């Protein structure tokens, strides 16, 4: 965000002074093509990764998403656990079957379970004891976790966890999310892949709302999209700033300027242009209902979606998963609630 603020400040100063710095010699087209090539290489590597398969988890969320007024802290559920379901089926919610047996002490939450319970949560939600399950070859190691929640969409959530399958590192998830009602909400979710890449999404909703996602290689930003809103979205009179970064190229639309600006390495491009194409009149992202038509210095044009295809679907899956907290809600929270209710809130000797 600091880089985006600097860019907007430069643009504002240029507009006020009426004197912009233009670059006539730098090849924007090559810079965009190089940036897109890095994005496509990254997306190709991620699409074949174990972390991507993990984030692609779908299905109905577990019983722990709504309807309770308790709060869970890491120390309540810390320990080492093995998937070892108890045969007796309890006819009460939220966790009718005790799935996990404690096998040791730990300051973290370490859970070993069959891989299909993580990749296909329906097996866990609708568990039948007679089902044949694989060995406990999938591991969740959460070094930090809390879920404070109450009525009227008030909650505070944190998760830092690493994942392994058959002893192979799959990457790690770091997630912060909070809300004080339906208006004031924020989250920051980042998955770090073992392939050297990371995907991060963030949102901060209030009087001014900002939302972003980024694809990074180590500390280098390969692709980033930021949207900033001010005022009332209901009246369609809010101020909006849109920033798309591809490597060293920044495409900026703001109501402070008459047209969309294209910058390369912090230098405004005189002969380049961009046009944002939306499928609808609503605000979208390059992952949903938005495309950008670029006009380069030589007069040629290219649609961003064509340049990044087929990686756009992979990006959409990653961004949506982190935005909706899919794996956290569908797997980690359900496990945490199961352990909490059987080990902490309603403990009983059923071993």
C-alpha positions as CSV (number, residue, x, y, z in Angstrom):
1,X,0.0,0.0,0.0
2,X,2.9,2.4,0.7
3,X,4.0,2.1,-2.9
4,X,0.4,2.9,-4.1
5,X,0.2,5.9,-1.8
6,X,3.5,7.3,-3.2
7,X,2.2,6.9,-6.8
8,X,-1.0,8.7,-6.0
9,X,0.9,11.5,-4.3
10,X,3.1,11.9,-7.4
11,X,0.0,12.0,-9.6
12,X,-1.6,14.6,-7.4
13,X,1.4,16.8,-7.4
14,X,1.7,16.5,-11.2
15,X,-2.0,17.4,-11.6
16,X,-1.6,20.5,-9.4
17,X,1.5,21.8,-11.0
18,X,0.3,21.1,-14.5
19,X,3.7,19.6,-15.3
20,X,4.0,15.8,-15.5
21,X,7.2,13.9,-16.1
22,X,6.8,11.8,-19.3
23,X,9.0,9.1,-20.6
24,X,9.2,8.8,-24.4
25,X,11.8,6.1,-24.7
26,X,11.1,3.3,-22.3
27,X,9.4,0.3,-23.9
28,X,6.2,-0.2,-22.0
29,X,5.2,-3.2,-24.1
30,X,8.3,-5.2,-23.2
31,X,7.9,-4.3,-19.6
32,X,4.2,-5.5,-19.6
33,X,5.1,-8.7,-21.5
34,X,8.0,-9.5,-19.1
35,X,5.7,-8.8,-16.1
36,X,2.9,-11.0,-17.6
37,X,5.5,-13.8,-18.3
38,X,6.5,-13.8,-14.6
39,X,2.8,-13.9,-13.6
40,X,2.1,-16.9,-15.9
41,X,5.2,-18.7,-14.7
42,X,4.1,-18.2,-11.1
43,X,0.5,-19.3,-11.8
44,X,1.7,-22.4,-13.7
45,X,3.8,-23.4,-10.7
46,X,1.1,-22.8,-8.2
47,X,-1.6,-24.7,-10.2
48,X,0.5,-27.9,-9.8
49,X,1.3,-27.3,-6.1
50,X,-0.1,-29.1,-3.0
51,X,-1.0,-25.7,-1.5
52,X,-3.3,-24.9,-4.5
53,X,-5.1,-28.2,-4.1
54,X,-5.6,-27.3,-0.4
55,X,-7.0,-23.9,-1.1
56,X,-9.3,-25.4,-3.7
57,X,-11.3,-27.1,-1.0
58,X,-15.0,-26.6,-1.5
59,X,-18.2,-27.7,0.2
60,X,-20.6,-26.5,2.9
61,X,-18.9,-24.9,5.9
62,X,-18.9,-26.8,9.2
63,X,-21.2,-26.3,12.1
64,X,-18.9,-23.8,13.7
65,X,-19.4,-20.9,11.4
66,X,-22.5,-19.4,13.1
67,X,-24.9,-19.8,16.0
68,X,-22.6,-19.9,19.0
69,X,-21.6,-17.3,21.6
70,X,-18.5,-19.1,23.0
71,X,-15.0,-18.1,22.2
72,X,-12.0,-20.4,21.6
73,X,-8.4,-19.7,22.6
74,X,-5.4,-21.8,21.5
75,X,-4.6,-22.8,25.0
76,X,-8.0,-24.5,25.3
77,X,-7.3,-26.9,22.4
78,X,-3.5,-27.0,22.3
79,X,-1.9,-30.4,22.1
80,X,-1.1,-33.2,19.7
81,X,-4.2,-35.1,18.3
82,X,-4.7,-38.1,16.1
83,X,-7.8,-38.8,14.1
84,X,-9.2,-41.7,16.1
85,X,-13.0,-41.4,16.0
86,X,-15.1,-42.7,18.9
87,X,-17.6,-45.3,17.8
88,X,-20.6,-43.9,19.7
89,X,-22.6,-41.3,17.8
90,X,-23.9,-38.5,20.0
91,X,-27.2,-36.9,19.0
92,X,-26.3,-33.4,19.8
93,X,-24.6,-30.5,18.0
94,X,-22.3,-29.0,17.1
95,X,-19.9,-31.9,17.1
96,X,-21.8,-35.2,17.4
97,X,-18.8,-37.5,16.9
98,X,-15.5,-37.2,18.8
99,X,-13.0,-37.4,16.0
100,X,-9.7,-36.8,17.7
101,X,-7.8,-38.4,20.5
102,X,-5.1,-36.5,22.3
103,X,-1.7,-38.1,22.0
104,X,0.6,-35.6,23.6
105,X,1.2,-32.1,24.9
106,X,2.2,-29.0,22.8
107,X,1.9,-25.3,23.0
108,X,0.5,-25.5,19.4
109,X,-2.5,-27.3,18.0
110,X,-1.1,-30.2,16.0
111,X,-3.6,-32.5,14.3
112,X,-2.8,-35.6,12.2
113,X,-5.7,-36.8,10.1
114,X,-6.5,-38.6,6.8
115,X,-5.8,-36.4,3.8
116,X,-9.4,-36.8,2.4
117,X,-10.9,-35.3,5.6
118,X,-9.0,-32.1,4.7
119,X,-9.4,-32.1,0.9
120,X,-13.0,-33.4,1.0
121,X,-14.5,-32.0,4.2
122,X,-17.8,-33.7,3.4
123,X,-16.3,-36.9,4.7
124,X,-15.9,-35.2,8.0
125,X,-19.2,-33.4,8.1
126,X,-21.1,-36.6,7.3
127,X,-18.8,-39.0,8.9
128,X,-19.9,-42.7,9.0
129,X,-17.8,-44.8,11.4
130,X,-17.7,-47.8,9.0
131,X,-16.0,-45.7,6.3
132,X,-12.6,-46.9,5.4
133,X,-10.1,-44.0,5.9
134,X,-6.5,-43.6,5.0
135,X,-3.7,-43.3,7.5
136,X,-3.2,-40.0,9.3
137,X,-0.9,-38.6,6.6
138,X,-2.1,-34.9,6.7
139,X,-0.9,-32.6,9.4
140,X,-2.1,-29.2,10.6
141,X,0.2,-27.3,12.9
142,X,-1.4,-24.1,14.2
143,X,1.1,-22.0,16.2
144,X,-1.6,-19.3,16.8
145,X,-5.3,-19.5,16.9
146,X,-8.3,-17.7,18.5
147,X,-11.9,-17.3,17.6
148,X,-13.8,-14.8,19.7
149,X,-17.3,-14.5,18.5
150,X,-20.6,-13.1,19.5
151,X,-24.0,-12.2,18.0
152,X,-24.7,-9.5,15.4
153,X,-21.6,-10.3,13.3
154,X,-19.0,-9.4,16.0
155,X,-15.9,-11.5,16.0
156,X,-12.1,-11.5,16.2
157,X,-10.2,-14.3,14.4
158,X,-6.6,-15.3,14.0
159,X,-4.9,-18.3,12.5
160,X,-1.3,-19.1,11.8
161,X,-0.8,-22.6,10.6
162,X,1.5,-24.8,8.5
163,X,0.4,-27.9,6.5
164,X,2.1,-31.2,5.5
165,X,1.0,-34.2,3.4
166,X,3.0,-37.4,3.7
167,X,5.8,-35.5,5.3
168,X,6.0,-32.9,2.5
169,X,5.6,-29.2,3.4
170,X,2.6,-27.6,1.6
171,X,3.0,-24.1,2.9
172,X,1.5,-21.9,5.5
173,X,-1.6,-19.8,6.1
174,X,-1.7,-16.5,8.1
175,X,-5.1,-15.0,8.6
176,X,-6.5,-12.0,10.6
177,X,-10.2,-11.1,10.5
178,X,-12.4,-9.0,12.7
179,X,-15.8,-7.3,12.6
180,X,-17.8,-5.0,14.9
181,X,-21.0,-5.4,13.0
182,X,-21.8,-5.5,9.3
183,X,-20.2,-2.2,8.5
184,X,-16.8,-2.2,10.2
185,X,-14.9,-5.3,9.0
186,X,-11.4,-6.1,8.1
187,X,-9.3,-9.1,7.1
188,X,-5.8,-10.0,5.9
189,X,-5.2,-13.4,4.6
190,X,-1.9,-14.7,3.2
191,X,-0.9,-18.1,1.9
192,X,2.9,-18.7,1.5
193,X,3.7,-21.5,-0.9
194,X,6.8,-23.7,-0.7
195,X,7.5,-22.8,-4.4
196,X,8.6,-19.3,-3.3
197,X,5.4,-17.5,-4.1
198,X,2.7,-16.0,-1.9
199,X,-0.9,-14.8,-2.5
200,X,-2.4,-12.2,-0.1
201,X,-5.8,-10.6,0.0
202,X,-6.9,-7.8,2.3
203,X,-10.0,-5.7,3.0
204,X,-10.7,-2.8,5.5
205,X,-14.3,-1.6,5.5
206,X,-15.4,1.6,7.2
207,X,-15.9,5.2,6.1
208,X,-13.2,4.5,3.6
209,X,-13.0,1.0,2.2
210,X,-9.9,-0.6,0.6
211,X,-9.6,-4.0,-0.9
212,X,-6.6,-5.7,-2.5
213,X,-5.0,-8.9,-3.6
214,X,-1.3,-9.5,-4.5
215,X,0.7,-12.3,-6.1
216,X,4.3,-12.2,-4.9
217,X,7.6,-14.0,-5.5
218,X,9.6,-13.6,-2.4
219,X,9.4,-9.9,-1.8
220,X,8.7,-8.9,-5.4
221,X,5.2,-7.9,-6.3
222,X,4.3,-9.7,-9.6
223,X,0.6,-8.6,-9.7
224,X,-1.4,-6.4,-7.3
225,X,-4.8,-4.9,-7.6
226,X,-6.1,-2.3,-5.1
227,X,-9.5,-0.6,-4.9
228,X,-10.3,2.3,-2.6
229,X,-13.8,3.6,-1.9
230,X,-15.0,6.7,0.0
231,X,-18.5,7.8,0.8
232,X,-21.7,5.9,0.3
233,X,-21.6,3.0,-2.3
234,X,-25.4,2.8,-2.0
235,X,-25.8,6.3,-3.6
236,X,-23.2,5.6,-6.3
237,X,-21.5,8.9,-5.5
238,X,-18.4,7.5,-3.7
239,X,-14.9,8.4,-4.6
240,X,-13.0,5.5,-6.2
241,X,-9.3,4.8,-6.9
242,X,-8.3,1.7,-8.8
243,X,-4.6,0.6,-9.1
244,X,-3.3,-2.4,-11.0
245,X,0.4,-3.2,-10.7
246,X,2.1,-5.6,-13.1
247,X,5.8,-5.7,-12.2
248,X,7.1,-2.1,-12.7
249,X,3.9,-1.0,-14.5
250,X,1.1,0.8,-12.7
251,X,-2.4,1.5,-14.2
252,X,-4.3,4.0,-12.1
253,X,-7.8,5.3,-12.4
254,X,-8.9,8.0,-10.0
255,X,-11.6,10.7,-9.9
256,X,-8.7,13.1,-9.4
257,X,-7.8,12.8,-13.1
258,X,-9.5,13.0,-16.4
259,X,-8.2,9.7,-17.8
260,X,-6.5,6.5,-16.7
261,X,-2.8,6.9,-16.2
262,X,-0.1,4.3,-17.1
263,X,3.1,4.5,-15.2
264,X,6.4,2.6,-15.8
265,X,9.0,2.7,-13.0
266,X,7.3,5.7,-11.5
267,X,7.3,7.6,-14.8
268,X,4.1,8.6,-16.5
269,X,3.8,7.3,-20.1
270,X,2.9,9.9,-22.7
271,X,1.9,7.6,-25.6
272,X,0.3,4.7,-23.7
273,X,-3.4,4.4,-22.7
274,X,-5.6,2.0,-20.8
275,X,-9.3,1.3,-20.9
276,X,-11.1,-0.6,-18.2
277,X,-13.8,-2.9,-19.6
278,X,-16.5,-4.1,-17.2
279,X,-19.1,-6.7,-18.0
280,X,-21.6,-4.9,-15.8
281,X,-21.8,-1.4,-14.3
282,X,-20.7,-2.7,-11.0
283,X,-17.2,-2.5,-9.6
284,X,-15.2,-5.6,-10.4
285,X,-11.7,-7.0,-10.3
286,X,-9.5,-8.5,-13.0
287,X,-10.6,-11.9,-11.6
288,X,-14.3,-11.0,-11.9
289,X,-16.1,-9.0,-14.5
290,X,-13.3,-6.7,-15.4
291,X,-10.8,-6.6,-18.2
292,X,-8.2,-3.9,-19.2
293,X,-7.4,-3.0,-22.8
294,X,-3.9,-1.6,-23.1
295,X,-2.6,0.6,-25.9
296,X,1.2,0.6,-26.1
297,X,3.6,3.2,-27.4
298,X,3.6,1.7,-30.9
299,X,-0.2,1.9,-31.2
300,X,-0.8,-1.9,-30.7
301,X,-3.4,-3.1,-28.2
302,X,-3.8,-6.1,-25.9
303,X,-6.4,-7.3,-23.5
304,X,-5.0,-8.2,-20.1
305,X,-7.3,-11.3,-19.8
306,X,-5.9,-12.7,-23.0
307,X,-2.3,-12.2,-21.8
308,X,-2.8,-14.0,-18.5
309,X,-5.2,-16.7,-19.7
310,X,-5.5,-19.5,-18.6
311,X,-3.9,-18.4,-15.3
312,X,-6.9,-16.1,-14.5
313,X,-9.0,-19.1,-13.3
314,X,-6.2,-20.1,-11.0
315,X,-5.9,-16.6,-9.6
316,X,-9.7,-16.4,-9.2
317,X,-9.7,-19.7,-7.2
318,X,-6.8,-18.5,-4.9
319,X,-8.3,-15.0,-4.3
320,X,-11.8,-16.3,-3.7
321,X,-10.5,-19.0,-1.3
322,X,-8.5,-16.5,0.8
323,X,-11.3,-13.9,0.6
324,X,-13.9,-16.4,1.9
325,X,-11.5,-18.1,4.3
326,X,-12.6,-21.4,2.8
327,X,-10.0,-23.8,4.3
328,X,-10.1,-22.0,7.7
329,X,-13.9,-22.3,7.9
330,X,-14.4,-25.6,6.3
331,X,-11.6,-27.5,8.0
332,X,-9.6,-25.8,10.7
333,X,-12.5,-24.2,12.6
334,X,-14.6,-27.4,12.4
335,X,-11.6,-29.4,13.9
336,X,-11.1,-26.7,16.6
337,X,-14.7,-26.8,17.6
338,X,-14.7,-30.6,17.7
339,X,-11.7,-30.6,20.0
340,X,-13.1,-27.7,22.1
341,X,-16.5,-29.3,22.8
342,X,-15.2,-32.8,23.5
343,X,-12.0,-31.9,25.4
344,X,-12.7,-28.5,27.0
345,X,-16.4,-27.7,27.3
346,X,-18.0,-31.1,27.7
347,X,-15.2,-33.5,28.5
348,X,-16.1,-37.1,29.3
349,X,-14.3,-40.4,29.4
350,X,-15.1,-42.1,26.2
351,X,-11.7,-43.5,25.4
